[in-house]
Amino acid sequence: MLLGDIKRRALELMDSMDEEFGLIDFSFALPYTYVLIEGERGRSLGVAMTLPEEVGRYRTSIREPSLEGFIERADSLNVIERTLGVAAINALSQYVMDVSDAPDTDVVELIGSDIERVAVIGNMPPVVSALRGMDLEVLVFERNPKLWDRETLSDALEYPLLPGVDAVVASGSAIINGTLDMIVDRAKKARLLVLTGPTAQLMPDFLRGTGVTHLASMSVVDVDSALVRLKLGSFKGFEAGSKKYVLEV
């Protein structure tokens, strides 16, 4: 499972840093779960999309929350622990990374002229609309029926259809719901495989060698404002206090 490898690399990074991190705040919440940490360089906020359709009657095994404790549970079968774990990995990643010079590129700008068939995994209407405006064949997959429209395909069809696409734009939620392994395995023909959205805040090094080519995410600039918006369950308010970026893996 790729998430297990990502967890291992994150823990190895923590060990190599020889730095103490304080866990300042965290919440498993809608629409984003978040983890706020503080180290010698200041505070860092990591987020991960919460998937309410995945939540059952789970009891967490976490008794003493900590950055390392959350990361240790990142590959748990318990989706609450897994989501907090990914948010914690993202907080660590954002603490270490400097994206100030990273290009503020829209994900659709990565699509070259040699791309004809694109898979979008996770119905993201702005991305889908922009891609269809480029006269491409766009296959949109979504697990949550509440987010379907007439042209949306069930995520069950990813397995047979991904081998035929030239590019994949996948929501970072694929890290949390366990489908990333299947996506990179089935989309071997794809010349471009982008993870996008707030959940894709992790370090590119954590995905090196997996088949993922780019991360298109956002770094929280105004932590205090973002926290208020997250507590209020806001999508756009959170994004307004962040810097978009694209990084190559």
Secondary structure by P-SEA (a helix, b strand, c coil): caaaaaaaaaaaaaaaacbbbbbccccccccccbbbbbcccbbbbbbbbbccccccccccccccccaaaaaaacccccaaaaaaaaaaaaaaaaaaccccccccccccccccccccbbbbccccaaaaaaaaaaccbbbbbbccccccccccccccccccccccccccccccccccccaaaaaaaaaccccbbbbbcccccccccccccccccbbbbcccccaaaaaaaaaaccaaaaaaacccccccc
